[in-house]
Amino acid sequence: MREDLYDVAIIGCGPAGLQAAIHAASKKAKVVVFGKLRKSSLYKAHVANYCCYEKPISGKEILETGRKQAESFDAAFVDEDIIHTKNENSLFSLVTESGENFTSRTLVLSIGVSRKKLGVKGEKRLVGRGVSYCVDCDANFFKGMDVAVVGNESAAVTGALTLLSYARTVHLICRKLMVTNILYDRLRNSQVKVVEDTWVKEVIGTEEVEGVLLKNGDTLNVHGVFVELGAKSALELAANLGVVFDAETFSFIETNKKQETNIPGLYAAGDIAGKPWQIAKAVGEGCVAGIEAAEYAKKLADS
């Protein structure tokens, strides 16, 4: 367990998170960044029409260069997902997928908002009627029911473990688990029923979810299907912090021109702060969030 107190913690290492890290660390703030470069939507993309780059450039190159820049200012990087956030005593507590705890005076959320879908028959039609993309948001609606979680990574495993406190039976459907040894051991020592080496072929149900048909030919009779592909989204991580989302779609975190949320010390930048979903916007907001978070942390430290 790490006992260090950071000035600025950043969840997400896309362009917004990296720019926030560069600016916060350049102001001598103690910065830590969580996430995996390869999971950024920019990583496999090719970027054109970006200021100061006459020819297209790979997203991978942009991200790797940004990380090196942040590290040159002594920003620390932890290549793990954050699975839990908490705000208490004016500090933010963060737990990684391997169980390490970090504490910071400020927090910048810079994870994209896109929620990956399975793209299978019945999924879209039954969203809100048994199909969910957020365990933390909807677990309470499935008390005493049989449910399935679909996914291979930390969001799926932690979601399945969370659902054990609500559902009667929890199935985890995965092709191959890709989590830390600590999280893997927690799963194996739990009551979650792991269904490996297969995937969902169809979500079954007329008015509500009645089950899932798997690619191996089996059928699971469940009332809920939680699609948790990849890491926990910023919306899930922010849900228990009391953050205000946009009133119309409940999809973006509301911020002011300083990228401040309604929670003191908590900032949001990039796609999670709303459209347009462009690198230029993400970098600009990351710059503002990093500067503001560093200055706010300094005031707290001096008070």
Backbone torsions as a table, in degrees:
resi	resn	phi	psi	omega
1	MET	NA	133.3	179.6
2	ARG	-94.5	130.1	-175.4
3	GLU	-98.8	-3.7	-175.7
4	ASP	-61.1	143.8	173.4
5	LEU	-102.0	121.5	179.1
6	TYR	-96.3	155.1	174.8
7	ASP	-80.4	-42.8	-177.0
8	VAL	-134.6	122.9	172.9
9	ALA	-109.1	136.7	-177.4
10	ILE	-125.6	123.7	177.0
11	ILE	-101.9	114.4	-178.0
12	GLY	114.8	128.1	-178.0
13	CYS	-122.2	39.8	167.9
14	GLY	-82.7	-165.6	-177.1
15	PRO	-60.6	-37.0	179.6
16	ALA	-67.3	-47.1	-179.1
17	GLY	-65.1	-41.2	179.5
18	LEU	-66.5	-40.8	179.2
19	GLN	-67.4	-37.4	176.0
20	ALA	-61.7	-41.0	179.8
21	ALA	-65.2	-43.0	-179.6
22	ILE	-59.9	-47.9	-175.9
23	HIS	-73.8	-39.2	179.1
24	ALA	-66.3	-45.2	-178.4
25	ALA	-68.5	-32.8	179.1
26	SER	-67.3	-18.7	176.0
27	LYS	-92.2	16.2	176.4
28	LYS	71.7	17.1	174.4
29	ALA	-77.7	150.5	176.6
30	LYS	-85.5	112.7	-168.1
31	VAL	-118.8	140.0	172.4
32	VAL	-132.7	136.5	-177.6
33	VAL	-119.5	133.4	-179.8
34	PHE	-113.2	142.8	176.2
35	GLY	134.9	179.7	-177.0
36	LYS	-126.6	122.4	-177.5
37	LEU	-53.1	-41.5	-175.0
38	ARG	-67.9	-14.0	179.4
39	LYS	-89.2	-9.0	177.4
40	SER	-67.6	140.7	178.6
41	SER	-63.1	-18.7	-179.7
42	LEU	-80.2	-20.3	-168.4
43	TYR	-56.8	-43.2	-177.0
44	LYS	-100.0	8.3	-176.9
45	ALA	-91.7	163.0	170.8
46	HIS	-115.5	131.5	-170.5
47	VAL	-107.1	129.3	174.9
48	ALA	-127.4	165.0	178.5
49	ASN	61.0	29.3	178.4
50	TYR	-101.7	134.0	-174.5
51	CYS	-51.0	132.7	175.3
52	CYS	78.8	0.0	174.2
53	TYR	-116.0	107.0	-176.1
54	GLU	-71.2	-35.6	-179.6
55	LYS	-110.6	158.0	177.9
56	PRO	-56.9	146.0	179.9
57	ILE	-132.1	148.9	-178.3
58	SER	-76.3	143.9	176.8
59	GLY	-61.7	-36.3	178.9
60	LYS	-58.1	-43.6	-179.9
61	GLU	-64.6	-41.1	178.9
62	ILE	-61.4	-46.5	-176.9
63	LEU	-67.7	-44.0	-178.9
64	GLU	-65.4	-37.8	176.9
65	THR	-66.9	-41.5	178.7
66	GLY	-61.6	-40.1	178.5
67	ARG	-64.5	-43.3	178.5
68	LYS	-61.0	-38.8	177.9
69	GLN	-62.5	-46.4	-179.7
70	ALA	-63.7	-40.4	179.0
71	GLU	-66.3	-29.6	178.7
72	SER	-65.7	-21.1	175.7
73	PHE	-99.4	14.4	175.8
74	ASP	75.4	20.5	171.8
75	ALA	-68.9	137.5	178.8
76	ALA	-94.1	145.6	178.8
77	PHE	-121.8	133.7	175.8
78	VAL	-119.5	112.4	-173.9
79	ASP	-82.0	56.4	179.0
80	GLU	-139.0	159.3	174.9
81	ASP	-81.5	151.1	170.2
82	ILE	-92.6	131.0	-178.0
83	ILE	-110.3	-10.2	-179.9
84	HIS	-153.9	139.5	176.2
85	THR	-128.7	148.8	179.3
86	LYS	-150.0	143.8	179.7
87	ASN	-120.6	113.8	178.9
88	GLU	-150.6	142.7	179.4
89	ASN	55.1	38.9	178.3
90	SER	63.5	20.1	176.3
91	LEU	-127.2	154.1	178.4
92	PHE	-106.5	125.6	177.5
93	SER	-104.2	133.5	-176.9
94	LEU	-127.9	138.9	178.6
95	VAL	-120.1	128.1	179.4
96	THR	-86.8	171.7	-178.8
97	GLU	-65.8	-21.7	177.5
98	SER	-90.1	0.8	175.7
99	GLY	94.3	3.2	178.1
100	GLU	-74.9	144.8	-179.0
101	ASN	-108.7	135.7	177.3
102	PHE	-129.0	149.1	178.8
103	THR	-128.7	138.4	-178.4
104	SER	-142.7	151.1	177.4
105	ARG	-73.3	-31.2	179.7
106	THR	-135.6	164.2	-178.8
107	LEU	-141.5	133.2	175.2
108	VAL	-115.1	121.4	176.1
109	LEU	-94.7	119.2	-178.5
110	SER	-138.9	43.2	176.6
111	ILE	-97.1	142.9	177.8
112	GLY	-63.0	165.0	-175.1
113	VAL	-100.9	-13.1	-174.2
114	SER	-64.0	131.2	176.9
115	ARG	-104.1	116.4	-177.6
116	LYS	-66.4	138.4	-179.5
117	LYS	-112.3	160.1	179.5
118	LEU	-74.3	-33.5	-178.7
119	GLY	71.6	34.5	-178.9
120	VAL	-113.1	162.9	179.8
121	LYS	-57.6	133.5	176.9
122	GLY	90.7	-18.2	-175.8
123	GLU	-64.9	-56.8	-176.4
124	LYS	-61.7	-41.3	-176.6
125	ARG	-65.7	-28.5	-174.1
126	LEU	-106.6	13.4	173.7
127	VAL	-62.3	130.0	-177.6
128	GLY	83.6	-5.9	178.2
129	ARG	-124.1	35.7	179.9
130	GLY	127.5	-26.7	175.5
131	VAL	-92.9	127.4	-177.6
132	SER	-136.2	154.8	177.0
133	TYR	-118.6	16.5	-178.0
134	CYS	-151.6	102.3	178.8
135	VAL	-62.0	-46.6	-177.2
136	ASP	-61.4	-29.8	-179.0
137	CYS	-80.4	-37.7	-165.9
138	ASP	-117.6	-2.0	-176.4
139	ALA	-54.6	-37.3	-175.8
140	ASN	-62.7	-21.5	-178.7
141	PHE	-80.0	-4.8	-173.9
142	PHE	-120.5	31.4	178.6
143	LYS	-62.2	129.2	177.1
144	GLY	73.9	8.0	-178.6
145	MET	-104.3	169.0	174.7
146	ASP	-96.1	130.3	-176.0
147	VAL	-135.1	164.5	175.5
148	ALA	-130.0	142.8	173.3
149	VAL	-114.5	137.0	-178.3
150	VAL	-117.4	124.1	178.4
151	GLY	158.3	161.8	-176.1
152	ASN	-110.9	-8.9	-169.3
153	GLU	-119.2	-163.2	-169.1
154	SER	-61.1	-37.9	-178.7
155	ALA	-62.2	-40.3	-179.5
156	ALA	-68.2	-44.9	-177.9
157	VAL	-67.1	-47.9	179.5
158	THR	-66.6	-32.8	176.3
159	GLY	-64.5	-43.5	178.8
160	ALA	-63.0	-41.7	179.4
161	LEU	-65.3	-38.8	177.5
162	THR	-63.3	-41.7	-176.7
163	LEU	-66.3	-19.4	177.6
164	LEU	-59.7	-24.8	179.9
165	SER	-81.5	-6.4	-176.6
166	TYR	-123.2	-52.5	-172.2
167	ALA	-81.4	160.8	176.3
168	ARG	-75.5	-46.2	179.0
169	THR	-135.3	137.4	179.6
170	VAL	-123.7	121.7	175.0
171	HIS	-104.0	140.0	173.0
172	LEU	-114.9	113.1	-178.8
173	ILE	-97.5	122.3	-176.6
174	CYS	-149.6	148.5	173.4
175	ARG	-75.2	-53.3	178.7
176	LYS	-156.5	127.3	-177.9
177	LEU	-70.2	133.4	178.9
178	MET	-129.5	73.9	-178.1
179	VAL	-134.7	171.1	178.7
180	THR	-68.2	160.2	-179.5
181	ASN	-60.8	-37.1	-179.4
182	ILE	-64.4	-45.5	179.3
183	LEU	-67.6	-36.9	177.4
184	TYR	-61.7	-44.1	179.5
185	ASP	-64.6	-38.9	177.6
186	ARG	-61.3	-40.4	179.6
187	LEU	-66.0	-48.0	-177.4
188	ARG	-64.8	-27.4	179.9
189	ASN	-91.9	6.8	-179.6
190	SER	-102.5	-177.1	179.4
191	GLN	-92.8	6.1	178.3
192	VAL	-66.7	133.8	178.1
193	LYS	-91.5	107.2	-175.8
194	VAL	-87.0	125.8	178.3
195	VAL	-113.8	101.0	-172.7
196	GLU	-100.0	168.2	174.8
197	ASP	60.7	30.8	175.7
198	THR	-153.8	-179.8	-176.7
199	TRP	-151.3	171.3	179.3
200	VAL	-81.7	131.3	176.8
201	LYS	-98.9	-33.9	-177.8
202	GLU	-158.8	141.5	170.8
203	VAL	-94.6	124.3	-173.1
204	ILE	-99.2	139.9	175.8
205	GLY	156.6	151.9	178.5
206	THR	-96.1	-68.1	177.0
207	GLU	-96.5	-30.0	179.1
208	GLU	-139.7	166.6	178.6
209	VAL	-63.4	131.3	177.6
210	GLU	-118.9	-12.8	179.3
211	GLY	168.9	-179.8	174.7
212	VAL	-132.1	138.1	174.0
213	LEU	-96.4	126.0	-178.3
214	LEU	-94.7	159.6	-178.7
215	LYS	-68.3	-19.1	177.2
216	ASN	-84.0	2.2	177.4
217	GLY	97.9	-12.6	180.0
218	ASP	-78.2	157.7	175.0
219	THR	-124.2	132.0	175.1
220	LEU	-106.8	126.1	178.2
221	ASN	-86.9	101.2	-178.2
222	VAL	-133.5	159.1	179.0
223	HIS	-102.4	-13.3	-179.2
224	GLY	-138.6	141.2	176.1
225	VAL	-127.6	114.5	179.8
226	PHE	-102.8	115.9	179.5
227	VAL	-92.0	110.5	-175.9
228	GLU	-129.8	84.1	-176.0
229	LEU	-102.7	116.5	179.0
230	GLY	96.2	-142.7	-179.1
231	ALA	-92.8	165.0	175.9
232	LYS	-62.4	138.3	-179.6
233	SER	-76.1	163.3	177.9
234	ALA	-62.2	-32.9	179.5
235	LEU	-63.3	-41.3	179.1
236	GLU	-68.0	-44.6	-178.8
237	LEU	-65.3	-31.4	-178.0
238	ALA	-84.8	-17.6	-172.4
239	ALA	-58.0	-38.4	-176.8
240	ASN	-91.2	6.6	178.2
241	LEU	-98.7	-5.7	179.4
242	GLY	82.1	22.9	-178.5
243	VAL	-72.2	141.9	177.6
244	VAL	-87.2	128.0	177.0
245	PHE	-101.6	167.3	179.4
246	ASP	-62.6	140.1	-172.8
247	ALA	-72.0	-26.3	-173.8
248	GLU	-79.1	-48.0	-175.7
249	THR	-116.0	-13.2	-177.8
250	PHE	56.6	34.9	-175.5
251	SER	-112.9	-20.7	-175.8
252	PHE	-125.8	152.2	176.5
253	ILE	-85.3	130.1	179.1
254	GLU	-76.5	132.2	178.0
255	THR	-135.6	161.8	172.4
256	ASN	-97.4	-168.3	-176.4
257	LYS	-69.5	-14.0	175.7
258	LYS	-94.1	7.5	-177.0
259	GLN	64.8	19.7	176.7
260	GLU	-78.4	141.8	170.4
261	THR	-93.2	-171.4	177.1
262	ASN	-75.7	-8.6	179.8
263	ILE	-99.9	121.2	179.8
264	PRO	-55.6	131.2	178.9
265	GLY	86.4	-3.7	-178.7
266	LEU	-110.8	125.3	-176.8
267	TYR	-123.1	158.0	176.1
268	ALA	-136.9	143.1	-178.0
269	ALA	-149.9	151.9	178.4
270	GLY	88.9	-153.3	-174.9
271	ASP	-56.4	-33.6	-177.4
272	ILE	-66.5	-17.1	179.7
273	ALA	-95.9	8.0	174.1
274	GLY	110.3	171.9	-179.1
275	LYS	-73.7	164.1	0.1
276	PRO	-77.5	149.2	-179.9
277	TRP	-86.6	79.4	-177.2
278	GLN	-130.0	147.7	179.7
279	ILE	-60.5	-41.0	-177.7
280	ALA	-58.5	-43.1	178.1
281	LYS	-65.2	-44.1	-178.5
282	ALA	-61.3	-44.1	179.9
283	VAL	-64.6	-43.2	179.4
284	GLY	-62.8	-45.4	179.3
285	GLU	-67.6	-35.6	177.1
286	GLY	-63.8	-39.8	176.3
287	CYS	-57.8	-51.1	-178.5
288	VAL	-62.9	-46.4	-178.0
289	ALA	-62.1	-41.8	-179.5
290	GLY	-64.1	-44.1	179.0
291	ILE	-64.2	-48.0	-177.8
292	GLU	-64.4	-41.4	-179.8
293	ALA	-64.6	-41.5	179.6
294	ALA	-63.7	-42.3	-179.7
295	GLU	-68.5	-38.5	178.6
296	TYR	-65.6	-41.9	179.4
297	ALA	-62.7	-38.3	179.3
298	LYS	-64.4	-40.9	177.6
299	LYS	-61.8	-41.2	178.3
300	LEU	-64.0	-42.4	-178.2
301	ALA	-66.0	-33.2	-178.3
302	ASP	-84.0	-13.7	-175.6
303	SER	-82.6	NA	NA
